[in-house]
Amino acid sequence: MGRHMKHTLMFMALAACASAADFTLAIGSPVAASLPGAPTTSDGAPVQARKVNASFAVRTEGCADPAHALISATAEGLVNGQRQSVGLRLLPGSGPGVYLVAQGWPAQGVWLVRLIGTCADAKAGALVPIGPGGFIRESSKFFPRFATQAEIEASLKSLAGGAK
């Protein structure tokens, strides 16, 4: 095998490893974002999560420098047949790239949280439906890009239909 071919194969292997660690967003219970040694409530939830009425935690994955990743969250909802959008606060969690999503949407209607993340030039998105018991992990959708308006509308329509 020639030297040029070895370099080509090595480059291809490195590219495959890099693509295996694509930038994504992951969600979990607010407990997942607790700071080590932070005070907790009697049910084990971090006090910080209770103070801000956190609905869930979001974490970046596959970002070389999670401290510089940017994440924003918007609640998208249908209330009495009318579309609403509410900007949400993200509070720092247990380390770089970990945040608590504070609940800032009304109790009425059906809601999902649209997450938008960037890490350098990489993008990731997620749609996290909210039910009566909190976020619905099984119905959440994750994208290697930002969710489209059509995907948001389809998810809200599905959530509203499931509530009838």
mmCIF file of the C-alpha atoms, coordinates in Angstrom:
data_MODEL
# 
_entry.id   MODEL 
# 
loop_
_atom_site.group_PDB 
_atom_site.id 
_atom_site.type_symbol 
_atom_site.label_atom_id 
_atom_site.label_alt_id 
_atom_site.label_comp_id 
_atom_site.label_asym_id 
_atom_site.label_entity_id 
_atom_site.label_seq_id 
_atom_site.pdbx_PDB_ins_code 
_atom_site.Cartn_x 
_atom_site.Cartn_y 
_atom_site.Cartn_z 
_atom_site.occupancy 
_atom_site.B_iso_or_equiv 
_atom_site.pdbx_formal_charge 
_atom_site.auth_seq_id 
_atom_site.auth_comp_id 
_atom_site.auth_asym_id 
_atom_site.auth_atom_id 
_atom_site.pdbx_PDB_model_num 
ATOM 1   C CA . MET A 1 1   ? 0.000   0.000  0.000  1.00 0.00 ? 1   MET A CA 1 
ATOM 2   C CA . GLY A 1 2   ? 1.420   3.339  -1.033 1.00 0.00 ? 2   GLY A CA 1 
ATOM 3   C CA . ARG A 1 3   ? 2.053   6.236  1.318  1.00 0.00 ? 3   ARG A CA 1 
ATOM 4   C CA . HIS A 1 4   ? -0.644  8.341  -0.355 1.00 0.00 ? 4   HIS A CA 1 
ATOM 5   C CA . MET A 1 5   ? -3.198  5.559  0.116  1.00 0.00 ? 5   MET A CA 1 
ATOM 6   C CA . LYS A 1 6   ? -2.283  5.208  3.832  1.00 0.00 ? 6   LYS A CA 1 
ATOM 7   C CA . HIS A 1 7   ? -2.825  8.937  4.349  1.00 0.00 ? 7   HIS A CA 1 
ATOM 8   C CA . THR A 1 8   ? -6.140  8.782  2.512  1.00 0.00 ? 8   THR A CA 1 
ATOM 9   C CA . LEU A 1 9   ? -7.331  5.853  4.652  1.00 0.00 ? 9   LEU A CA 1 
ATOM 10  C CA . MET A 1 10  ? -6.186  7.587  7.845  1.00 0.00 ? 10  MET A CA 1 
ATOM 11  C CA . PHE A 1 11  ? -8.064  10.763 6.842  1.00 0.00 ? 11  PHE A CA 1 
ATOM 12  C CA . MET A 1 12  ? -11.201 8.731  6.093  1.00 0.00 ? 12  MET A CA 1 
ATOM 13  C CA . ALA A 1 13  ? -10.973 7.007  9.487  1.00 0.00 ? 13  ALA A CA 1 
ATOM 14  C CA . LEU A 1 14  ? -10.612 10.354 11.264 1.00 0.00 ? 14  LEU A CA 1 
ATOM 15  C CA . ALA A 1 15  ? -13.577 11.760 9.340  1.00 0.00 ? 15  ALA A CA 1 
ATOM 16  C CA . ALA A 1 16  ? -15.677 8.740  10.320 1.00 0.00 ? 16  ALA A CA 1 
ATOM 17  C CA . CYS A 1 17  ? -14.751 9.231  13.994 1.00 0.00 ? 17  CYS A CA 1 
ATOM 18  C CA . ALA A 1 18  ? -15.603 12.922 13.807 1.00 0.00 ? 18  ALA A CA 1 
ATOM 19  C CA . SER A 1 19  ? -19.010 12.251 12.288 1.00 0.00 ? 19  SER A CA 1 
ATOM 20  C CA . ALA A 1 20  ? -19.723 9.626  14.970 1.00 0.00 ? 20  ALA A CA 1 
ATOM 21  C CA . ALA A 1 21  ? -19.592 12.402 17.579 1.00 0.00 ? 21  ALA A CA 1 
ATOM 22  C CA . ASP A 1 22  ? -22.044 14.773 15.900 1.00 0.00 ? 22  ASP A CA 1 
ATOM 23  C CA . PHE A 1 23  ? -23.415 17.646 17.959 1.00 0.00 ? 23  PHE A CA 1 
ATOM 24  C CA . THR A 1 24  ? -26.795 16.780 19.512 1.00 0.00 ? 24  THR A CA 1 
ATOM 25  C CA . LEU A 1 25  ? -29.052 17.769 22.384 1.00 0.00 ? 25  LEU A CA 1 
ATOM 26  C CA . ALA A 1 26  ? -30.223 15.378 25.110 1.00 0.00 ? 26  ALA A CA 1 
ATOM 27  C CA . ILE A 1 27  ? -32.972 15.891 27.682 1.00 0.00 ? 27  ILE A CA 1 
ATOM 28  C CA . GLY A 1 28  ? -33.621 14.501 31.133 1.00 0.00 ? 28  GLY A CA 1 
ATOM 29  C CA . SER A 1 29  ? -35.145 15.089 34.512 1.00 0.00 ? 29  SER A CA 1 
ATOM 30  C CA . PRO A 1 30  ? -34.163 18.327 36.301 1.00 0.00 ? 30  PRO A CA 1 
ATOM 31  C CA . VAL A 1 31  ? -32.342 16.064 38.763 1.00 0.00 ? 31  VAL A CA 1 
ATOM 32  C CA . ALA A 1 32  ? -29.904 15.308 35.909 1.00 0.00 ? 32  ALA A CA 1 
ATOM 33  C CA . ALA A 1 33  ? -28.721 18.932 35.989 1.00 0.00 ? 33  ALA A CA 1 
ATOM 34  C CA . SER A 1 34  ? -28.091 19.199 39.715 1.00 0.00 ? 34  SER A CA 1 
ATOM 35  C CA . LEU A 1 35  ? -24.736 20.468 40.856 1.00 0.00 ? 35  LEU A CA 1 
ATOM 36  C CA . PRO A 1 36  ? -22.665 17.902 42.765 1.00 0.00 ? 36  PRO A CA 1 
ATOM 37  C CA . GLY A 1 37  ? -23.186 18.480 46.472 1.00 0.00 ? 37  GLY A CA 1 
ATOM 38  C CA . ALA A 1 38  ? -26.043 20.948 45.859 1.00 0.00 ? 38  ALA A CA 1 
ATOM 39  C CA . PRO A 1 39  ? -28.904 20.871 48.366 1.00 0.00 ? 39  PRO A CA 1 
ATOM 40  C CA . THR A 1 40  ? -31.915 18.769 47.398 1.00 0.00 ? 40  THR A CA 1 
ATOM 41  C CA . THR A 1 41  ? -35.563 18.684 48.434 1.00 0.00 ? 41  THR A CA 1 
ATOM 42  C CA . SER A 1 42  ? -37.157 15.713 50.222 1.00 0.00 ? 42  SER A CA 1 
ATOM 43  C CA . ASP A 1 43  ? -37.989 14.100 46.848 1.00 0.00 ? 43  ASP A CA 1 
ATOM 44  C CA . GLY A 1 44  ? -34.350 14.337 45.701 1.00 0.00 ? 44  GLY A CA 1 
ATOM 45  C CA . ALA A 1 45  ? -34.865 17.213 43.254 1.00 0.00 ? 45  ALA A CA 1 
ATOM 46  C CA . PRO A 1 46  ? -32.235 19.946 43.305 1.00 0.00 ? 46  PRO A CA 1 
ATOM 47  C CA . VAL A 1 47  ? -33.361 23.028 45.231 1.00 0.00 ? 47  VAL A CA 1 
ATOM 48  C CA . GLN A 1 48  ? -32.326 25.156 42.228 1.00 0.00 ? 48  GLN A CA 1 
ATOM 49  C CA . ALA A 1 49  ? -34.705 23.167 39.979 1.00 0.00 ? 49  ALA A CA 1 
ATOM 50  C CA . ARG A 1 50  ? -37.593 23.719 42.418 1.00 0.00 ? 50  ARG A CA 1 
ATOM 51  C CA . LYS A 1 51  ? -36.855 27.467 42.798 1.00 0.00 ? 51  LYS A CA 1 
ATOM 52  C CA . VAL A 1 52  ? -37.160 28.069 39.049 1.00 0.00 ? 52  VAL A CA 1 
ATOM 53  C CA . ASN A 1 53  ? -39.952 25.536 38.477 1.00 0.00 ? 53  ASN A CA 1 
ATOM 54  C CA . ALA A 1 54  ? -37.719 23.618 36.054 1.00 0.00 ? 54  ALA A CA 1 
ATOM 55  C CA . SER A 1 55  ? -39.541 21.305 33.686 1.00 0.00 ? 55  SER A CA 1 
ATOM 56  C CA . PHE A 1 56  ? -36.506 19.366 32.442 1.00 0.00 ? 56  PHE A CA 1 
ATOM 57  C CA . ALA A 1 57  ? -32.768 19.541 31.820 1.00 0.00 ? 57  ALA A CA 1 
ATOM 58  C CA . VAL A 1 58  ? -31.017 19.803 28.451 1.00 0.00 ? 58  VAL A CA 1 
ATOM 59  C CA . ARG A 1 59  ? -27.417 18.808 27.760 1.00 0.00 ? 59  ARG A CA 1 
ATOM 60  C CA . THR A 1 60  ? -25.164 19.231 24.749 1.00 0.00 ? 60  THR A CA 1 
ATOM 61  C CA . GLU A 1 61  ? -23.401 16.146 23.394 1.00 0.00 ? 61  GLU A CA 1 
ATOM 62  C CA . GLY A 1 62  ? -20.618 15.932 20.830 1.00 0.00 ? 62  GLY A CA 1 
ATOM 63  C CA . CYS A 1 63  ? -19.466 19.537 21.307 1.00 0.00 ? 63  CYS A CA 1 
ATOM 64  C CA . ALA A 1 64  ? -15.691 19.911 21.650 1.00 0.00 ? 64  ALA A CA 1 
ATOM 65  C CA . ASP A 1 65  ? -16.163 22.992 23.858 1.00 0.00 ? 65  ASP A CA 1 
ATOM 66  C CA . PRO A 1 66  ? -19.564 22.745 25.592 1.00 0.00 ? 66  PRO A CA 1 
ATOM 67  C CA . ALA A 1 67  ? -18.893 25.969 27.528 1.00 0.00 ? 67  ALA A CA 1 
ATOM 68  C CA . HIS A 1 68  ? -19.200 27.830 24.221 1.00 0.00 ? 68  HIS A CA 1 
ATOM 69  C CA . ALA A 1 69  ? -22.273 25.988 22.933 1.00 0.00 ? 69  ALA A CA 1 
ATOM 70  C CA . LEU A 1 70  ? -25.360 28.192 22.691 1.00 0.00 ? 70  LEU A CA 1 
ATOM 71  C CA . ILE A 1 71  ? -28.846 26.896 23.483 1.00 0.00 ? 71  ILE A CA 1 
ATOM 72  C CA . SER A 1 72  ? -32.155 28.718 23.423 1.00 0.00 ? 72  SER A CA 1 
ATOM 73  C CA . ALA A 1 73  ? -35.650 27.518 24.256 1.00 0.00 ? 73  ALA A CA 1 
ATOM 74  C CA . THR A 1 74  ? -39.107 28.666 23.224 1.00 0.00 ? 74  THR A CA 1 
ATOM 75  C CA . ALA A 1 75  ? -42.441 27.255 24.355 1.00 0.00 ? 75  ALA A CA 1 
ATOM 76  C CA . GLU A 1 76  ? -44.758 26.791 21.368 1.00 0.00 ? 76  GLU A CA 1 
ATOM 77  C CA . GLY A 1 77  ? -48.407 26.277 22.163 1.00 0.00 ? 77  GLY A CA 1 
ATOM 78  C CA . LEU A 1 78  ? -52.041 26.180 21.161 1.00 0.00 ? 78  LEU A CA 1 
ATOM 79  C CA . VAL A 1 79  ? -54.394 27.891 23.613 1.00 0.00 ? 79  VAL A CA 1 
ATOM 80  C CA . ASN A 1 80  ? -58.079 27.998 22.669 1.00 0.00 ? 80  ASN A CA 1 
ATOM 81  C CA . GLY A 1 81  ? -57.073 27.354 19.059 1.00 0.00 ? 81  GLY A CA 1 
ATOM 82  C CA . GLN A 1 82  ? -54.623 30.287 19.006 1.00 0.00 ? 82  GLN A CA 1 
ATOM 83  C CA . ARG A 1 83  ? -50.860 29.852 18.471 1.00 0.00 ? 83  ARG A CA 1 
ATOM 84  C CA . GLN A 1 84  ? -48.582 31.287 21.136 1.00 0.00 ? 84  GLN A CA 1 
ATOM 85  C CA . SER A 1 85  ? -44.814 31.460 21.573 1.00 0.00 ? 85  SER A CA 1 
ATOM 86  C CA . VAL A 1 86  ? -43.083 32.194 24.862 1.00 0.00 ? 86  VAL A CA 1 
ATOM 87  C CA . GLY A 1 87  ? -39.319 32.687 25.268 1.00 0.00 ? 87  GLY A CA 1 
ATOM 88  C CA . LEU A 1 88  ? -37.932 30.560 28.084 1.00 0.00 ? 88  LEU A CA 1 
ATOM 89  C CA . ARG A 1 89  ? -35.077 31.015 30.528 1.00 0.00 ? 89  ARG A CA 1 
ATOM 90  C CA . LEU A 1 90  ? -32.264 28.487 30.632 1.00 0.00 ? 90  LEU A CA 1 
ATOM 91  C CA . LEU A 1 91  ? -30.323 28.271 33.881 1.00 0.00 ? 91  LEU A CA 1 
ATOM 92  C CA . PRO A 1 92  ? -26.883 26.722 34.233 1.00 0.00 ? 92  PRO A CA 1 
ATOM 93  C CA . GLY A 1 93  ? -26.780 23.152 35.507 1.00 0.00 ? 93  GLY A CA 1 
ATOM 94  C CA . SER A 1 94  ? -24.070 20.830 36.767 1.00 0.00 ? 94  SER A CA 1 
ATOM 95  C CA . GLY A 1 95  ? -21.405 21.728 34.218 1.00 0.00 ? 95  GLY A CA 1 
ATOM 96  C CA . PRO A 1 96  ? -20.639 23.247 30.835 1.00 0.00 ? 96  PRO A CA 1 
ATOM 97  C CA . GLY A 1 97  ? -23.401 22.572 28.310 1.00 0.00 ? 97  GLY A CA 1 
ATOM 98  C CA . VAL A 1 98  ? -25.994 21.523 30.935 1.00 0.00 ? 98  VAL A CA 1 
ATOM 99  C CA . TYR A 1 99  ? -29.062 23.691 31.572 1.00 0.00 ? 99  TYR A CA 1 
ATOM 100 C CA . LEU A 1 100 ? -32.398 23.675 33.368 1.00 0.00 ? 100 LEU A CA 1 
ATOM 101 C CA . VAL A 1 101 ? -35.419 24.715 31.289 1.00 0.00 ? 101 VAL A CA 1 
ATOM 102 C CA . ALA A 1 102 ? -37.626 26.906 33.465 1.00 0.00 ? 102 ALA A CA 1 
ATOM 103 C CA . GLN A 1 103 ? -41.357 26.474 32.918 1.00 0.00 ? 103 GLN A CA 1 
ATOM 104 C CA . GLY A 1 104 ? -42.676 29.781 31.610 1.00 0.00 ? 104 GLY A CA 1 
ATOM 105 C CA . TRP A 1 105 ? -45.769 28.750 29.646 1.00 0.00 ? 105 TRP A CA 1 
ATOM 106 C CA . PRO A 1 106 ? -49.381 28.942 30.868 1.00 0.00 ? 106 PRO A CA 1 
ATOM 107 C CA . ALA A 1 107 ? -51.162 25.891 32.251 1.00 0.00 ? 107 ALA A CA 1 
ATOM 108 C CA . GLN A 1 108 ? -53.922 26.178 29.601 1.00 0.00 ? 108 GLN A CA 1 
ATOM 109 C CA . GLY A 1 109 ? -53.554 24.663 26.154 1.00 0.00 ? 109 GLY A CA 1 
ATOM 110 C CA . VAL A 1 110 ? -51.051 22.214 24.695 1.00 0.00 ? 110 VAL A CA 1 
ATOM 111 C CA . TRP A 1 111 ? -47.354 23.030 24.654 1.00 0.00 ? 111 TRP A CA 1 
ATOM 112 C CA . LEU A 1 112 ? -43.999 21.838 23.410 1.00 0.00 ? 112 LEU A CA 1 
ATOM 113 C CA . VAL A 1 113 ? -40.546 23.275 23.934 1.00 0.00 ? 113 VAL A CA 1 
ATOM 114 C CA . ARG A 1 114 ? -38.436 24.032 20.862 1.00 0.00 ? 114 ARG A CA 1 
ATOM 115 C CA . LEU A 1 115 ? -34.714 23.797 21.606 1.00 0.00 ? 115 LEU A CA 1 
ATOM 116 C CA . ILE A 1 116 ? -32.106 25.334 19.321 1.00 0.00 ? 116 ILE A CA 1 
ATOM 117 C CA . GLY A 1 117 ? -28.418 24.594 19.848 1.00 0.00 ? 117 GLY A CA 1 
ATOM 118 C CA . THR A 1 118 ? -25.201 25.604 18.141 1.00 0.00 ? 118 THR A CA 1 
ATOM 119 C CA . CYS A 1 119 ? -21.628 24.473 18.708 1.00 0.00 ? 119 CYS A CA 1 
ATOM 120 C CA . ALA A 1 120 ? -19.181 26.280 16.428 1.00 0.00 ? 120 ALA A CA 1 
ATOM 121 C CA . ASP A 1 121 ? -20.715 25.646 12.973 1.00 0.00 ? 121 ASP A CA 1 
ATOM 122 C CA . ALA A 1 122 ? -22.807 22.633 14.056 1.00 0.00 ? 122 ALA A CA 1 
ATOM 123 C CA . LYS A 1 123 ? -26.548 22.916 14.687 1.00 0.00 ? 123 LYS A CA 1 
ATOM 124 C CA . ALA A 1 124 ? -29.016 20.758 16.597 1.00 0.00 ? 124 ALA A CA 1 
ATOM 125 C CA . GLY A 1 125 ? -32.668 21.043 17.496 1.00 0.00 ? 125 GLY A CA 1 
ATOM 126 C CA . ALA A 1 126 ? -35.347 19.303 19.487 1.00 0.00 ? 126 ALA A CA 1 
ATOM 127 C CA . LEU A 1 127 ? -39.100 19.414 20.042 1.00 0.00 ? 127 LEU A CA 1 
ATOM 128 C CA . VAL A 1 128 ? -40.096 18.350 23.553 1.00 0.00 ? 128 VAL A CA 1 
ATOM 129 C CA . PRO A 1 129 ? -43.851 17.878 24.147 1.00 0.00 ? 129 PRO A CA 1 
ATOM 130 C CA . ILE A 1 130 ? -45.214 18.864 27.535 1.00 0.00 ? 130 ILE A CA 1 
ATOM 131 C CA . GLY A 1 131 ? -48.006 16.842 29.118 1.00 0.00 ? 131 GLY A CA 1 
ATOM 132 C CA . PRO A 1 132 ? -49.923 17.107 32.394 1.00 0.00 ? 132 PRO A CA 1 
ATOM 133 C CA . GLY A 1 133 ? -47.123 15.216 34.161 1.00 0.00 ? 133 GLY A CA 1 
ATOM 134 C CA . GLY A 1 134 ? -44.258 17.185 32.618 1.00 0.00 ? 134 GLY A CA 1 
ATOM 135 C CA . PHE A 1 135 ? -42.091 16.646 29.556 1.00 0.00 ? 135 PHE A CA 1 
ATOM 136 C CA . ILE A 1 136 ? -42.814 13.598 27.411 1.00 0.00 ? 136 ILE A CA 1 
ATOM 137 C CA . ARG A 1 137 ? -39.446 12.001 26.647 1.00 0.00 ? 137 ARG A CA 1 
ATOM 138 C CA . GLU A 1 138 ? -40.849 9.225  24.413 1.00 0.00 ? 138 GLU A CA 1 
ATOM 139 C CA . SER A 1 139 ? -42.526 11.691 22.038 1.00 0.00 ? 139 SER A CA 1 
ATOM 140 C CA . SER A 1 140 ? -39.589 14.121 21.865 1.00 0.00 ? 140 SER A CA 1 
ATOM 141 C CA . LYS A 1 141 ? -37.947 14.609 18.476 1.00 0.00 ? 141 LYS A CA 1 
ATOM 142 C CA . PHE A 1 142 ? -34.266 15.399 17.918 1.00 0.00 ? 142 PHE A CA 1 
ATOM 143 C CA . PHE A 1 143 ? -32.739 16.864 14.772 1.00 0.00 ? 143 PHE A CA 1 
ATOM 144 C CA . PRO A 1 144 ? -29.220 17.494 13.384 1.00 0.00 ? 144 PRO A CA 1 
ATOM 145 C CA . ARG A 1 145 ? -30.586 20.959 12.490 1.00 0.00 ? 145 ARG A CA 1 
ATOM 146 C CA . PHE A 1 146 ? -33.228 23.355 13.788 1.00 0.00 ? 146 PHE A CA 1 
ATOM 147 C CA . ALA A 1 147 ? -36.833 22.085 13.680 1.00 0.00 ? 147 ALA A CA 1 
ATOM 148 C CA . THR A 1 148 ? -38.876 23.563 10.848 1.00 0.00 ? 148 THR A CA 1 
ATOM 149 C CA . GLN A 1 149 ? -42.098 25.491 11.333 1.00 0.00 ? 149 GLN A CA 1 
ATOM 150 C CA . ALA A 1 150 ? -43.962 22.621 9.637  1.00 0.00 ? 150 ALA A CA 1 
ATOM 151 C CA . GLU A 1 151 ? -42.508 20.127 12.160 1.00 0.00 ? 151 GLU A CA 1 
ATOM 152 C CA . ILE A 1 152 ? -43.530 22.393 15.049 1.00 0.00 ? 152 ILE A CA 1 
ATOM 153 C CA . GLU A 1 153 ? -47.086 22.721 13.700 1.00 0.00 ? 153 GLU A CA 1 
ATOM 154 C CA . ALA A 1 154 ? -47.375 18.964 13.065 1.00 0.00 ? 154 ALA A CA 1 
ATOM 155 C CA . SER A 1 155 ? -46.162 18.180 16.605 1.00 0.00 ? 155 SER A CA 1 
ATOM 156 C CA . LEU A 1 156 ? -48.628 20.636 18.131 1.00 0.00 ? 156 LEU A CA 1 
ATOM 157 C CA . LYS A 1 157 ? -51.460 19.226 16.031 1.00 0.00 ? 157 LYS A CA 1 
ATOM 158 C CA . SER A 1 158 ? -50.568 15.705 17.154 1.00 0.00 ? 158 SER A CA 1 
ATOM 159 C CA . LEU A 1 159 ? -50.350 16.810 20.792 1.00 0.00 ? 159 LEU A CA 1 
ATOM 160 C CA . ALA A 1 160 ? -53.713 18.587 20.580 1.00 0.00 ? 160 ALA A CA 1 
ATOM 161 C CA . GLY A 1 161 ? -55.314 15.542 18.959 1.00 0.00 ? 161 GLY A CA 1 
ATOM 162 C CA . GLY A 1 162 ? -53.953 13.295 21.695 1.00 0.00 ? 162 GLY A CA 1 
ATOM 163 C CA . ALA A 1 163 ? -55.517 15.499 24.343 1.00 0.00 ? 163 ALA A CA 1 
ATOM 164 C CA . LYS A 1 164 ? -59.078 15.053 23.017 1.00 0.00 ? 164 LYS A CA 1 
# 
